[in-house]
């Protein structure tokens, strides 16, 4: 049958094309990692300093590292310059893209430097210890290579498809054998005739349009997300994002700005914030690449009115720096001699390590306690002092500058909104634990930040470590392997995990996560490893992505529920009617039902969706159970329609076929108005396009049945309107059944109804965790109440 063949082939080609075009992407995470490596390096060979390709380096080579170099291999610093001379000061190395540390690290003789990090200050020689895949970054590349597995969405589609195919094949084989045996020796019992009947039934039952509708729905969602500056690289990530319940986020550059800024200072001797900014600016080295100096200069230029409208950027109105001593590693401070042009009086300004400045002013216990308080909060302190009036030797303390990599302005609000949507945000950073706790406090997160050592504790089982991952608000001092391990352990518990990041160190975890999200300004490696790329700074667009993905998920789940229900109804009715009465419908009518209904449901991609306040789950057991119940109820209506038309109204054979065609086309099709929601159908109205498409196909089916076009014999307007009207009323009845099942269905019901060892163990574990969680919340409430009482007592004492 060439017409049927062409229609079915076209459907398959459309499905394959959409999947290929929408998901085609040219990405290689390993190639992107290679681009972050240095291409050339200077190396001592045969007594000569030569330039080599980094691929030629071997362990034992001696290389020269200087300002601006990308370190080509892991190595150990030798503490000497390019020609063997002594070096002053440490090598400042930026490892933020590898480890997430927000500040360059000072490294000297014997320290290890890592491939792909950048030299920010100084010059030293180093001996190569590891190259290629053995380096720190090479191990990250190895993790990315193994982080490939079948996506969550593909697993779900396979389970749904396998269920429908299995029941179709089983029932069709039974029908095939039954018809061959019962009609043996007659023209109706020929193998070709029977095969034609069951083949068309199989084609109509198996949901070949299922992947197509899903792909189109996700493609439309990807287009919608692109308008919100969320670029989707892997279509199935949209569905998986709707189910994400844990979002692991890198700190540096993602939750924070990745730049040091001036925080609230500690002041003494009646000095003000403007004073400490002015003196620290006078004591700052102009043009220095040091991030601390840059932060001090930037803060002063932004906050001091005298520095905003200068003619020359290196001058300070009213002051002149007559002498300047840059930072010296031995003294750990900078010193400047300054002349006040108004009074013509000179004074000195010193800026440096807090303990050095405190010692310079002759000691200050209050200042020492303030430094310790800042350190406990993870803030970097910098002391500022100036000489007293009339003296160039006697210093007095101005105060302590505090510097921090501040949270992005939108990060706190984004985290709160994610929590409101049932998504737990965890901070995973390479920075120190105390810094992570301070940032978490400022973001309004919990402050249970654990050291990365908890992830590799040999005395704990994977189950115990997984519990740490679930309960902790984050981890500090992690390396790429640790981030990867957090994601892996959570996934083994059945949690769908999202991961955000911007650096090379985040790439393995981005690749491993169910949904990897590369933030604005990320490295090529992170962008290549991720499933979703944010084009706007910060994390605020993630909330847009979550809401849109949940809307898309609702559309896909409603279609899946409708499609399984209609398939179950189709198979149950034709299996029973064939076995009992050997009644069948012409192939062209079966194909017409399949094509029209699947074509109409393509517009579900633009339907209005009710967004869930919690992460969505497929709950395949619930989906199939509900589909079987709805399918059975539809089957009962189909038999009622069949017998009333045949035995009560005594319609002709062709009219009966037309009546059943219209009924089987409309009754299951209108159920999609109910499956759109978990609540009643009137709680959220369908979009006009969706409503017109669904009703339009059924009006078309009614017209060809009323006038006898294609179907064979006209049934008239009374039959046509009656069938459509009954189908519409019946979907309302099924809607109440659906709501009843949804409201009473939970995991405990499943575990009791279909008890298995795994379900019993899971249910017991859930009850234990619920008890533990209740104890934790009770403890927290008691602590809060105690805190309120203490505050009240303090307030009374002050009064």
C-alpha positions in Angstrom: 0.0 0.0 0.0 2.1 2.9 -1.3 0.0 5.6 0.3 0.3 4.1 3.8 4.0 3.4 3.1 4.7 7.0 2.1 2.9 8.5 5.1 4.7 6.2 7.6 8.1 6.8 5.9 7.5 10.6 6.0 6.8 10.4 9.7 10.0 8.5 10.4 12.0 10.9 8.3 10.6 14.0 10.1 11.3 12.4 13.4 14.9 11.6 12.5 15.5 15.0 10.9 14.3 17.0 13.9 16.4 14.9 16.3 19.5 15.3 14.1 19.2 19.0 13.3 18.2 20.2 16.7 20.8 18.2 18.6 23.7 18.5 16.1 26.6 20.3 17.7 30.3 20.5 17.1 31.9 20.2 20.5 35.0 18.6 21.8 35.8 19.2 25.5 39.2 17.7 25.2 40.1 20.0 22.2 38.9 23.0 24.2 41.2 22.0 27.1 44.1 21.8 24.7 43.5 25.4 23.7 44.0 26.5 27.3 47.5 25.1 27.3 50.6 27.1 26.4 51.9 26.5 22.9 55.5 27.7 23.3 57.9 27.8 26.3 61.5 28.8 27.0 63.6 25.9 28.2 67.3 25.2 29.0 68.7 22.6 26.5 72.4 21.8 26.0 73.4 24.9 27.9 71.3 27.3 25.8 68.0 29.0 26.6 65.8 28.0 23.6 62.1 28.3 22.7 60.3 25.0 22.3 56.8 23.7 21.6 55.3 22.6 24.8 54.7 19.1 23.4 58.4 18.6 23.4 58.8 19.1 27.1 59.7 16.1 29.3 60.0 15.7 33.0 63.4 17.0 34.2 63.5 20.0 31.7 64.2 23.3 33.3 61.9 26.1 32.1 61.8 29.8 32.6 58.5 31.4 33.9 57.9 35.1 33.9 55.1 37.7 34.0 52.2 36.8 31.6 53.4 33.2 30.8 50.9 30.4 30.7 52.7 27.6 32.6 53.2 24.7 30.1 53.5 21.8 32.5 53.4 20.9 36.2 56.7 21.8 37.8 58.6 22.6 41.0 60.1 26.1 41.4 63.8 26.4 41.8 63.9 29.9 43.5 66.4 31.4 41.0 66.1 33.6 37.9 66.6 32.7 34.2 70.4 32.9 34.4 70.8 31.5 37.9 70.6 34.9 39.7 68.9 35.3 43.1 65.3 36.4 42.9 63.5 38.9 45.1 59.9 38.2 46.0 57.6 35.3 45.3 56.1 34.2 42.0 52.4 35.3 41.9 50.4 32.6 40.1 46.7 32.8 39.1 45.1 29.4 39.4 41.5 30.6 39.5 40.5 28.7 36.3 42.0 25.5 37.7 41.1 25.5 41.4 38.6 28.3 41.8 40.8 30.3 44.2 39.9 33.9 43.8 43.4 35.4 44.5 46.8 34.7 42.9 49.0 32.6 45.1 52.5 33.4 46.2 54.9 30.6 45.4 58.6 30.3 46.1 61.4 27.8 46.0 60.1 24.2 46.2 56.4 25.1 45.5 54.5 23.3 42.8 53.0 25.2 39.8 50.4 23.7 37.6 50.0 23.6 33.9 47.5 26.2 32.4 47.8 28.6 35.3 49.1 32.1 34.6 52.1 34.0 36.0 50.9 37.3 37.3 54.1 38.7 38.8 57.8 37.7 39.2 60.2 35.4 37.4 61.7 32.1 38.3 62.9 28.8 36.8 61.2 25.6 37.4 61.9 21.9 36.8 59.2 20.0 34.9 57.7 17.2 37.0 54.6 16.2 34.9 53.5 16.7 31.3 50.4 16.0 29.2 47.8 13.7 30.7 49.7 13.3 33.9 49.3 17.0 34.8 46.7 18.4 37.2 44.7 19.7 34.2 45.3 16.5 32.3 43.5 14.5 35.0 40.6 16.8 34.5 40.6 16.0 30.8 40.6 12.3 31.7 37.5 12.8 33.9 35.7 14.5 31.1 36.5 11.6 28.7 34.7 9.1 31.0 31.7 11.4 31.9 29.5 10.2 29.1 26.4 8.2 29.7 22.8 7.8 28.4 20.8 10.9 29.2 17.9 10.8 31.7 15.3 11.8 29.1 16.5 9.1 26.7 16.0 6.5 29.5 12.4 7.8 30.1 11.5 7.7 26.4 13.0 4.2 26.1 11.0 3.0 29.1 7.7 4.4 27.8 8.4 3.2 24.2 9.5 -0.3 25.4 6.3 -0.6 27.5 4.0 0.3 24.5 6.0 -1.8 22.0 6.0 -4.8 24.4 2.2 -4.8 25.0 1.6 -4.1 21.2 3.8 -7.0 20.1 2.3 -9.4 22.6 -1.4 -8.6 21.8 -0.8 -8.5 18.1 1.0 -11.9 18.1 -2.0 -13.3 20.0 -4.4 -11.8 17.4 -2.2 -13.1 14.5 -2.2 -16.6 15.8 -5.9 -16.5 16.7 -7.0 -15.3 13.3 -4.8 -17.8 11.5 -6.2 -20.7 13.6 -9.9 -19.7 13.6 -10.0 -18.8 9.8 -7.8 -21.7 8.7 -8.8 -22.9 5.2 -10.8 -19.8 4.3 -9.8 -16.7 2.2 -9.9 -14.6 5.5 -7.4 -17.0 7.0 -4.7 -16.5 4.4 -1.4 -15.4 5.9 -1.2 -12.3 3.7 -4.7 -11.2 4.6 -4.2 -11.7 8.4 -0.7 -10.1 8.3 -2.2 -7.0 6.6 -4.7 -6.6 9.4 -2.3 -7.0 12.3 0.5 -5.0 10.6 -1.7 -1.9 10.3 -2.9 -2.4 13.8 0.7 -2.5 15.0 1.7 0.6 13.1 -1.3 2.5 14.4 -0.6 1.4 18.0 3.1 2.0 18.3 3.6 5.7 19.0 6.1 6.6 16.1 5.2 10.2 16.7 6.2 10.2 20.4 9.9 11.2 19.9 8.8 13.7 17.2 6.4 15.5 19.5 8.9 15.5 22.3 11.7 16.8 20.1 9.5 19.6 18.7 8.3 20.6 22.2 11.9 20.8 23.4 13.0 22.6 20.2 10.4 25.3 20.8 11.5 25.5 24.4 15.1 26.0 23.3 14.0 28.9 21.1 12.1 30.4 24.0 15.1 30.1 26.3 17.4 31.7 23.7 15.3 34.8 24.0 16.1 34.8 27.7 19.9 34.5 26.9 20.0 30.8 27.9 21.5 28.8 25.0 20.7 25.1 25.0 23.3 22.9 23.4 21.6 19.5 24.1 17.9 19.5 23.7 17.2 16.8 26.3 18.9 19.0 29.0 15.6 21.1 29.0 13.6 18.2 30.3 16.4 17.2 32.8 16.6 20.8 34.1 13.0 20.6 35.1 13.8 17.6 37.3 17.0 19.0 38.9 16.7 19.1 42.7 20.3 20.0 43.6 22.3 22.7 41.9 26.0 22.6 42.6 27.6 26.0 41.9 31.2 27.1 41.7 31.9 30.2 43.8 34.6 32.3 42.1 33.2 34.1 39.0 29.8 32.4 39.3 28.4 33.4 42.7 31.0 36.1 43.2 32.4 38.8 40.8 36.0 37.3 40.9 37.5 40.7 41.8 38.7 42.0 45.1 36.7 44.9 46.5 36.9 47.3 49.4 34.7 46.1 52.3 33.9 47.8 55.6 37.2 48.8 57.2 38.3 48.8 60.8 39.1 52.4 61.9 40.8 53.9 64.9 42.2 57.3 66.2 39.0 59.1 64.8 39.9 58.4 61.2 37.1 57.9 58.7 36.6 55.6 55.7 37.6 58.5 53.4 40.8 58.9 55.3 41.9 55.3 55.1 41.1 55.2 51.4 43.1 58.4 50.7 46.2 57.2 52.7 46.0 53.7 51.2 45.8 55.3 47.7 48.9 57.5 48.5 50.7 54.3 49.6 49.7 52.3 46.5 52.1 51.5 43.7 50.7 53.2 40.5 50.2 50.7 37.6 51.0 47.6 39.6 49.3 44.4 38.5 48.9 43.2 42.0 45.1 42.5 42.6 45.3 44.0 46.1 46.9 47.3 44.9 44.3 47.4 42.0 41.4 46.9 44.4 42.7 49.7 46.7 43.1 52.1 43.8 39.7 51.3 42.3 37.9 51.7 45.6 39.5 55.1 46.3 38.8 56.4 42.8 35.2 55.4 43.0 34.5 56.7 46.5 36.7 59.8 47.0 35.3 63.0 45.4 38.9 64.5 45.1 39.9 61.7 42.8 37.0 61.7 40.4 37.7 64.9 38.4 41.4 65.0 38.1 43.4 66.4 35.2 46.2 63.8 35.6 45.3 60.3 36.8 48.5 59.8 38.7 48.2 63.0 40.8 46.2 63.4 44.0 44.9 67.0 44.4 46.4 68.7 47.4 49.2 66.1 47.9 52.4 65.2 46.2 54.3 61.9 46.7 58.0 62.8 47.0 59.3 59.4 47.7 58.0 55.9 47.3 59.3 52.4 48.4 57.4 49.6 46.6 56.4 46.4 48.3 59.3 44.5 49.7 58.9 40.8 50.6 61.4 41.4 53.5 59.5 44.3 55.1 56.0 43.2 53.7 54.8 46.8 53.2 55.0 49.8 50.9 56.0 53.3 52.2 55.4 56.7 50.7 56.6 60.1 51.8 53.9 62.7 51.0 53.8 66.5 51.1 50.6 68.2 52.0 50.6 71.1 49.4 48.3 73.2 51.5 50.4 73.2 54.7 53.7 72.3 53.1 54.1 69.6 55.8 55.5 66.2 54.9 54.4 62.9 56.4 54.8 59.2 55.7 52.2 56.5 54.8 52.8 52.8 55.4 50.6 50.1 54.0 51.1 46.3 54.3 50.6 43.1 56.3 48.5 43.8 59.5 51.0 42.4 61.9 53.8 44.5 60.4 51.8 47.7 60.6 50.7 46.9 64.2 54.3 46.4 65.1 55.2 49.7 63.3 52.8 51.7 65.5 54.1 50.1 68.7 51.4 47.5 69.1 47.6 47.7 69.4 45.6 45.0 71.0 42.3 46.2 69.6 43.6 46.2 66.1 45.1 42.7 66.5 41.6 41.5 67.7 40.0 43.2 64.7 42.4 41.5 62.3 41.6 38.1 63.9 37.9 38.9 63.6 38.3 39.7 59.9 40.3 36.6 59.3 37.6 34.5 61.0 35.2 35.9 58.4 37.5 35.1 55.6 38.4 38.7 54.8 41.8 39.8 53.8 43.1 42.6 56.0 45.6 45.3 55.1 47.0 47.7 57.6 47.4 51.4 57.0 49.4 53.9 59.2 50.7 57.4 58.9 53.2 59.4 60.8 52.0 61.8 63.5 52.0 65.5 62.8 55.5 67.0 63.1 57.3 63.7 62.9 58.5 61.4 60.1 59.4 58.5 62.4 56.5 58.1 64.8 53.5 56.3 63.3 49.9 56.0 64.4 47.4 53.5 63.1 44.7 54.7 60.7 42.9 51.3 60.4 42.6 48.0 58.6 41.3 47.7 55.1 39.2 44.6 54.5 39.0 43.1 51.0 36.8 40.4 49.7 35.6 38.9 46.4 32.0 40.0 46.8 28.9 38.1 45.7 27.2 39.1 42.5 24.3 41.5 43.1 21.8 38.9 41.9 23.2 35.8 43.4 21.4 36.0 46.8 18.0 36.5 45.2 18.7 33.8 42.7 19.5 31.3 45.4 16.4 32.2 47.4 14.2 31.8 44.3 15.8 28.4 43.5 15.1 27.3 47.1 11.5 28.4 46.7 11.3 26.2 43.6 12.6 23.2 45.6 16.1 23.4 44.2 18.9 23.1 46.9 21.9 25.2 45.9 25.4 24.0 47.1 28.6 26.0 46.9 31.6 24.1 45.7 34.8 26.1 45.6 38.6 25.8 45.7 38.9 28.7 48.1 39.5 28.4 51.8 36.7 27.1 54.0 36.5 30.3 56.0 36.1 32.4 52.9 33.4 30.1 51.6 31.5 30.4 54.8 31.6 34.2 54.7 30.4 34.3 51.1 27.6 31.7 52.0 26.6 34.0 54.9 26.4 37.0 52.6 24.3 35.1 50.1 21.8 33.9 52.7 22.9 30.2 52.3 23.5 27.8 55.1 27.0 27.8 56.5 27.6 24.1 56.7 30.6 24.3 54.4 32.8 21.2 54.7 36.4 20.7 53.8 37.1 18.6 50.7 38.8 16.0 52.9 35.3 14.7 53.8 34.9 13.5 50.2 38.0 11.2 50.2 37.9 10.1 53.8 39.1 6.4 53.7 37.3 5.7 57.0 33.9 6.4 55.6 31.7 4.5 53.1 30.3 6.0 50.0 26.9 6.0 51.6 28.2 8.1 54.5 30.0 10.5 52.2 26.8 10.8 50.1 24.9 11.8 53.2 27.5 14.5 53.8 27.0 15.7 50.2 23.2 15.9 50.7 23.2 17.6 54.1 26.1 20.1 53.5 25.6 23.5 52.0 28.9 23.3 50.2 32.5 22.2 50.1 35.7 24.2 50.1 39.3 23.6 49.0 38.2 21.2 46.3 40.0 20.2 43.1 38.3 19.0 39.9 38.2 15.4 41.1 36.3 16.5 44.2 33.6 18.4 42.2 33.2 15.4 39.9 32.9 13.1 42.9 30.1 15.3 44.6 28.1 15.1 41.4 28.7 11.4 41.0 27.7 10.5 44.5 24.5 12.5 44.4 23.5 10.9 41.1 24.0 7.5 42.5 21.4 8.4 45.1 19.0 9.0 42.3 19.2 12.8 42.5 19.2 14.8 39.3 22.1 17.3 39.6 22.8 20.6 37.9 26.3 22.1 37.9 27.3 25.7 37.2 30.8 26.9 36.6 33.1 29.0 34.4 36.6 27.5 34.7 38.6 24.6 33.4 38.4 23.1 36.9 34.6 23.0 36.6 34.6 21.2 33.2 34.7 17.6 34.4 31.8 18.2 36.8 29.8 20.1 34.1 30.2 17.1 31.8 29.2 14.6 34.5 26.2 16.5 35.8 22.7 15.8 34.4 22.6 19.5 33.4 25.9 21.3 33.0 25.5 25.1 33.0 28.4 27.3 31.8 28.0 30.9 33.1 28.7 34.2 31.3 32.4 34.8 30.6 33.4 31.1 31.0 36.4 29.4 29.5 36.2 27.4 26.3 36.6 24.2 28.2 33.6 24.9 30.4 31.5 26.1 27.5 32.3 22.9 25.6 31.6 20.6 28.5 28.2 22.2 29.4 24.7 21.5 28.1 23.5 25.0 28.7 25.4 28.3 28.3 24.2 31.5 30.0 24.9 34.7 27.9 23.9 37.1 30.7 26.2 37.7 33.8 25.3 36.0 37.0 22.9 33.2 37.8 19.6 35.1 37.6 18.8 33.6 34.1 19.0 30.1 35.7 15.6 30.8 37.3 14.2 31.7 33.9 15.6 28.5 32.6 14.1 26.5 35.5 10.6 28.0 35.0 10.7 27.5 31.2 12.0 23.9 31.5 9.2 23.0 34.0 6.6 24.4 31.6 8.1 22.3 28.8 8.2 19.3 31.1 4.5 19.7 31.9 3.8 19.7 28.1 5.8 16.6 27.5 4.3 14.7 30.4 0.8 15.6 29.4 1.5 14.3 25.9 3.1 11.1 27.2 0.1 10.5 29.5 -2.3 11.1 26.6 -0.3 9.0 24.2 0.0 6.0 26.5 -3.7 6.2 27.4 -4.8 6.4 23.7 -2.5 3.4 22.8 -3.7 1.3 25.7 -7.3 2.1 24.7 -6.6 1.4 21.1 -5.0 -2.0 21.8 -7.5 -3.1 24.5 -10.5 -2.4 22.3 -9.2 -3.9 19.1 -7.8 -6.9 20.9 -11.1 -7.7 22.6 -13.3 -6.9 19.6 -11.1 -9.0 17.3 -10.9 -12.0 19.7 -14.7 -11.9 20.4 -16.2 -10.8 17.1 -13.4 -10.7 14.5 -14.5 -7.2 13.7 -11.8 -4.9 12.2 -11.6 -1.4 10.7 -10.2 -0.6 7.3 -6.4 0.2 7.4 -6.8 3.7 5.9 -9.1 4.7 8.8 -6.6 3.4 11.4 -3.8 5.3 9.7 -5.9 8.4 9.5 -6.6 8.4 13.2 -2.9 8.0 13.9 -1.7 10.8 11.6 -4.4 13.4 12.4 -4.2 13.0 16.2 -0.3 13.0 16.3 -0.2 16.0 13.9 -2.6 18.0 16.1 -0.7 17.3 19.3 2.5 18.8 17.8 1.0 22.2 18.9 1.3 21.1 22.5 4.7 22.8 22.3 3.0 26.2 22.5 0.3 25.3 25.0 -0.1 27.1 28.3 1.5 25.2 31.1 1.0 25.3 34.9 4.5 25.5 36.4 5.2 23.1 39.2 6.6 24.7 42.5 8.8 21.6 43.0 11.2 19.7 40.8 9.3 17.5 38.3 9.5 13.8 38.1 8.2 11.4 35.5 6.9 8.7 38.0 6.6 6.1 35.2 4.7 3.7 37.5 2.1 6.3 38.2 2.0 7.3 34.5 1.4 3.8 33.3 -1.1 2.9 36.1 -3.2 6.0 35.3 -3.0 5.3 31.6 -4.2 1.8 32.0 -7.2 3.0 34.2 -8.1 5.7 31.7 -7.6 3.4 28.8 -9.9 0.8 30.3 -12.6 3.4 30.9 -12.3 4.5 27.3 -12.5 0.9 26.2 -15.8 0.5 28.1 -17.2 3.6 26.3 -16.1 2.2 22.9 -17.9 -1.1 23.5 -21.0 0.8 24.7 -20.9 2.9 21.5 -20.3 -0.2 19.3 -23.2 -2.3 20.7 -25.6 0.6 20.9 -25.0 1.5 17.3 -25.1 -2.1 16.1 -27.8 -3.7 18.3 -30.0 -0.8 19.2 -30.0 1.4 16.1 -29.1 -1.4 13.7 -26.8 0.7 11.5 -25.2 -0.8 8.4 -21.7 -2.3 8.5 -20.1 0.8 6.8 -22.0 3.2 9.0 -20.8 1.2 12.1 -17.2 1.5 10.8 -17.6 5.3 10.3 -19.2 5.7 13.8 -16.4 3.8 15.5 -13.8 5.8 13.5 -15.2 9.1 14.7 -15.5 7.8 18.3 -12.0 6.3 18.4 -10.6 9.5 16.9 -12.4 11.9 19.3 -12.9 10.2 22.7 -9.1 9.5 23.5 -8.1 12.8 21.8 -10.2 15.0 24.0 -8.5 13.4 27.1 -5.5 15.6 26.3 -7.5 18.5 27.7 -7.4 16.6 31.0 -3.8 15.3 30.9 -2.5 18.8 30.6 -2.7 19.2 34.4 -2.4 17.1 37.5 -5.5 19.1 38.8 -8.8 19.7 37.2 -8.9 20.8 33.6 -10.4 24.2 34.3 -7.6 25.3 36.6 -5.5 26.4 33.6 -7.1 27.0 30.2 -5.3 25.8 27.1 -3.8 28.2 24.6 -6.0 29.3 21.7 -3.7 27.6 19.1 -3.7 24.3 21.0 -7.5 24.4 21.5 -8.2 25.2 17.8 -5.8 22.5 16.6 -7.3 19.7 18.8 -10.9 20.7 18.0 -10.1 21.3 14.3 -8.9 17.7 13.7 -12.1 16.4 15.4 -14.3 18.7 13.4 -12.6 17.4 10.3 -13.1 13.8 11.4 -16.8 14.6 12.1 -17.3 16.2 8.7 -15.9 13.3 6.7 -18.0 10.9 8.8 -21.2 13.0 8.5 -20.8 13.2 4.7 -19.2 9.8 4.1 -16.0 11.0 2.6 -13.2 8.4 2.8 -15.1 6.5 5.6 -17.5 4.9 3.0 -21.0 5.8 4.1 -22.5 8.9 5.7 -23.7 8.8 9.3 -25.5 12.1 9.4 -25.3 15.1 11.7 -27.2 13.6 14.6 -24.6 10.8 15.0 -21.7 13.1 14.3 -22.7 15.7 17.0 -23.8 13.0 19.4 -20.4 11.2 19.3 -18.4 14.4 19.7 -20.7 15.6 22.5 -20.4 12.3 24.4 -16.6 12.3 24.0 -16.4 15.8 25.4 -18.6 14.9 28.4 -16.7 11.7 29.0 -13.3 13.5 29.2 -14.8 15.5 32.1 -15.6 12.2 33.9 -12.1 10.9 33.2 -10.7 14.2 34.6 -12.2 13.5 38.0 -10.8 10.0 37.9 -7.3 11.4 37.1 -7.4 13.9 40.0 -8.5 11.2 42.4 -5.6 9.0 41.5 -3.0 11.8 41.5 -4.1 13.0 45.0 -3.8 9.5 46.5 -0.8 8.3 44.7 2.6 8.4 46.6 5.7 6.3 46.9 4.4 4.7 50.1 1.3 3.5 48.2 3.5 2.1 45.4 5.7 0.3 48.0 2.7 -1.3 49.6 0.8 -2.1 46.4 3.8 -3.6 44.5 6.3 -4.5 47.3 9.8 -5.2 46.1 13.0 -5.4 48.2 14.3 -2.2 46.7 11.1 -0.3 47.4 10.9 -1.6 51.0 14.5 -0.5 51.6 13.9 2.9 50.0 10.7 3.5 52.0 12.5 2.5 55.3 15.4 4.9 54.5 13.0 7.7 53.8 11.3 7.3 57.1 14.6 7.3 58.9 15.7 10.5 57.1 12.4 12.1 57.9 12.9 11.5 61.6 16.4 12.8 61.5 15.3 15.9 59.6 12.6 16.5 62.1 15.2 16.4 64.9 17.5 18.8 63.1 14.7 21.3 62.5 13.7 21.0 66.2 17.3 21.7 67.3 17.5 24.7 64.9 14.2 26.1 66.3 15.5 25.7 69.9 18.8 27.5 69.0 16.8 30.4 67.3 14.5 30.7 70.3 17.6 30.9 72.6 19.1 33.5 70.3 16.0 35.6 70.5 15.9 35.4 74.3 19.6 36.5 74.4 18.9 39.5 72.1 15.9 40.5 74.3 18.0 40.4 77.4 20.8 42.4 75.8 18.2 45.0 74.6 16.9 45.3 78.2 20.4 45.7 79.6 21.1 48.5 77.2 18.0 50.3 78.2 
